[in-house]
Amino acid sequence: AAPAPPEPAGRLRCPCGPVTAFVPWDGRRSGNPVRFHSVPAFAAATDLAIDVPGHGKVVVDIGYGGTFYAFLSAEQLGLDVCSSKTRDLVDAASAVTEAVKKQFKLHHPESEDLAFLYGTILTDGKDAFSEEPTTNICVFADEQVDRSPTGSGVTARIALQYHKGLIQLNQTRTFRSSTTGSLFTGKAVQATKFGDYNAVIVEVSGEAFYTGTATFTVEEEDPLKYGFFFK
């Protein structure tokens, strides 16, 4: 059998910490699938009752996968993650995000700057392990919608499923974006500790394509060419 092509690793400095990415390389160009190993991911809260204005009481899980997300089935909000209008899903997810922010205090083991809820991910409720993909939509930041299943979101969902005993180490699960149909796979590859939390390192894999290049130039005369710090 031909040897597998090399898969160079690159360490990315993300706001949440160092993330290791792996990209297949055949000597001429990069290939697919690409994958990364997450920062430690954990379940911050499970089965949390939240009162959402306009929707009543819902039950959410909160997971951390580089940032914090609230997770719940769209069905709890009277919606279907696959067939409801995107606007309705966005409005409902945003209402959940705002309600969780008011009713639950987040804690990050290393950085209080990261102790905030980035968004809400509505799912099809299929959290138990299956060969079939589970579909979700991620509504984050200022009501933005991810085109993908979301790297940090898949990481957090795997951490929650592992915490609940729904998935084992090295069991691969497939996640589908309800917006574009794009697929990621995720699996917990290592158990670890993160502060007081039992955590996992998650490997997320998917397809990546070039969409552009950027050129940065340093001129010798530039007094700030090496960067600067604010005190």
PyMOL commands that set and color helices and strands:
alter all, ss='L'
color gray80, all
select helices_A, chain A and resi 74-77+86-103+112-114+151-163
alter helices_A, ss='H'
color red, helices_A
select strands_A, chain A and resi 9-14+17-22+34-37+42-52+56-64+68-73+117-123+134-140+144-145+173-177+183-194+197-206
alter strands_A, ss='S'
color yellow, strands_A
deselect
rebuild
show_as cartoon
